[in-house]
């Protein structure tokens, strides 16, 4: 995982159209959580459902407000270890989805 290149690219190319694209990716990920909630049972299904619905609501609020810009600026200021931790988290979520389906 090399987050330095991703961070530089993110800083250079982030604009309004890119922001909408990034938020649409979040909506797609939320849809994956919602579909995973359908195929799991118990507390894991509830957690997936809450993450999915919460993500969609959050994106709808951030897409139309300046809070989205603040969120993007916040991520750009984070150190590289935090970018690596999130990449590892998403890799683990991907493995979890692969195991479920």
Secondary structure, 3 states (H helix, E strand, C coil): CCHHHHHHHHHHHCCHHHHHHHHHHHHHHHHHHHHHHHHCCCHHHHHHHHHHHHHHHHHHHHHCCCHHHHHHHHHHHCCHHHHHHHHHHHHHHHHHHHHHC
